[in-house]
């Protein structure tokens, strides 16, 4: 209910969330229904001007990961939208991405 991008979701799920037939698909593919199974380390990135995903969705995802004990980090750009576009923010974004990936992909040197 928080996105302006309605066409794709309603097309893929064959209707709106309150339609009883579409609701089955909405529920089946809703990540909220599987939170207790989350185990993958996750870097959550959110922009304060993202009008597709409200701040609360990013914070809720991060909070759930933290409460589950899943290694996670929340990266917030108050002046960015769905995409990080400002040069300084973009450089910081890449730095954080590479540091996060290094935590899980680098071979240990003996």
C-alpha positions, 0 to 999 in steps of 0.5 A: 500500500505504500508504492506508486508503482501499482501496475506491475504488482497488480499485473503479476498478482492478478489483482489488488491485495484485497481481492481473495484470489490475488490475496493468496499470491500477495501473501505467498510472496510477502517477505513478512510471512517468512521473516523468522527464516531470514539468515542472510547477512544484509546491507539495508540501504535507504534514501529519505526521499524514496517515495516508492519505499517509505523509511519505515520499510527500510527501518523495519527490515533492519530492525527485524534482522537485528532482532533475529541476530542476523549480521546487518547494517543500515545505510541511510541517505536522507537527501537521496531517493530510490537511487543514490545520485549525488557524487559524494554519496555515491562514492560513500555508497560504493565504499560501503558496498565493497566493505560489506562484500569484503566481509563475506567474500575475501579469502583469509590470508594466513 
